[in-house]
Amino acid sequence: MAKITISRPNQADEIRDLTAEEETQRQTDISAETARLEADAEAKIAADAKLASGKAKLKELGLDDDEITQIIGI
């Protein structure tokens, strides 16, 4: 079981075991954060792939890197 440190101004810190409810909530929070981070990473990968695809299509149209940069601003 995990421990929690409770700090209060002008008092000594209290270190105790988490209750069963707190431990359950902690695990839920960790799972939710992990899922959010994975979704963010997947979204970034997809956005990067779309950007690369767009640049490749513009190159196929005959634009050079400077022109592409001017168009998309990156």
Buried (B, 14 or more C-beta within 10 A) or exposed (E): EEEBEEEEEEEEEEEEEBEEEBBEEEEEEEEEEEEEEEEEEEEEEEEEEEEEEEBEEBEEEEBEEEEBEEEEEE
